[in-house]
Amino acid sequence: MKLFQRLLVAPAALGLLAPVAAGLPSAASAGELNLDGVSAYSVDEEDLEYDQVTSISQFSDVYPTDWAYQALSNLIERYGCVAGYPDGTYRGGRAMTRFEAAALLNACLDRITEVTDELKRLMKEFEKELAILKGRVDGLEARVGELEATQFSTTTVLKGKNTFVMGAVNGSGDNPDGTLDSYLLAGGRQEELFPAVGSDEYNAEEGAFTFSYDARIELKTSFTGKDLLFTRLRANNFDNAFNGDGLAGNLTKLDIADDTSNTVKINRLYYKFPLGDSFTAIVGPVARNTESLAMKPSVYGKKGDKILDFFGGTWGTPGVYNKETGGLIGAYWKQKVDKGDPAFSVSVNYVADSGEASDGNPNTGGFMTDNSEGNILAQLGYGNKQWGLALGYRYGQCQAKFRNGTDFVAANSFWQDCEKITDITVDADGNFDGFERGGRSDADSHSFAVNAYWQPKEAGWIPSISVGWAISSLNGKQVDLDSDSYTYILNGTSYTVDADDIEDRVPNEFQSWMVGLQWRDVFIEGNDLGFAVGQPQFVTSLKGGDTPFDGNYAWELWYQFQVTDNIAITPALFYLSRPQGNLTGPTYDNNFSVFGGLVQTTFKF
């Protein structure tokens, strides 16, 4: 570096690296007095309190033979004000610039306890350099203060994600016409509420090969650098089984799937901001409860490689993590710990269904009313990136969603309809024709979940593991029939059922569980392999105490090819055993199952 450049950058360097009179009384290191790393700083002429230097000769080097050099050495040895080399010595015998000499003198001023003639002479000798150093430090501090005051301006970042999904589903089983064994009806499965489905009918309606998409544009805006205004625009066209449509129920729904009929809609809109050092608040008219937590209780599909909604979206516990979206207020607290250490967290949020929160009629909707379809989600978590444990709880008002489950679970608005069934109607020929409702059912629910995960520190043949289990308890009176018994015809079969039997067969408990494994860097670095198995929600208890013949299993297997940092291709297979239920019991006539295959391609930008 040229001498003139050194003169320009010296004040900034010394202001950062050497203690000044108003600074800390610590020793300056000879290795720290490096002027080369701050050459970007400049000097303004008006900052100089002394006459401008016009001759380089005025800043001649200080040699070991000079008086000033010897005097500085004496100060350093007497007061130990320069750390010097690693062994604690200051190795002289080398020439230094006048600014370097002034910096050494400046570093010693804090430790000097008496003013001697020699010190006065040194200060006089380097008076001009010390003044320039002080001017530069004051100027630098002023600029740093200005920078800190104006270091952040409102910033918006745009991100996008487009997903293509090609695939098909196929139903199979030994009961292709969908007839239901009468014993299952008597044993607890009410055919009048969920008629059986056969594979022939299912394939005729949902068996075609499909090609769908999901497109998202996200705007992330920050006003302070610590807050977030999040807006997402979304359009898609999953008008098929991959969106949970069809006679197999909602268990075929993919995590990525939705259907806006190719119309762009606001899919998320919320504001997140800090409250002190450890608390964060979230509020928004279109926000999701599972996205407003301090801790995600699973690492399965954490790179975004999610297939079935039950595994990747609700973490196997949809009773608690039901992905309800709407008007939301919430907050969470996260313990401050050193990076990598496990931490406690507590999250609480309330969300009203998006179709209800903006409804001004309290009899049909509103925010925090009896008809809001409201959910209160609370989570206690502990862990870090490698492992974690979370306890979850959700309270649901009447008609609050349970996301997915067998037909028995999903019937009658997940048995959470706000109005009671008071009568069964038949047509002129005696065929079952539906229900009449009236009066409040006083329905609500309490759900509990335990989730845990662990992942190895390094990629290899040991996978990460994520597990979850949930149980939901249902309250209220869903069925309160006016007559003592009913006779009707359904699917050509005549039934006579006592009203008490129908009321006793209403579910009052659901359960679900999952285990997910994920291997990183399989075959090629960046590629992942995933496998999960579990039971989506199934009925485990009835009001009357009878044994419910309900149950099902779900599997999925996928492999993600990370083509580039922004493009991933994920072929996947899944299998649903008895999505309508009927897994247990003495007969297996209705063993309808669904097999699905797809290729999911994701583009991120």
Summary of the structure (lengths in Angstrom):
residues: 605
radius of gyration: 35.9
end to end distance: 42.3
largest distance: 121.8
contacts: 2066
relative contact order: 0.11
helix: 22%
strand: 37%
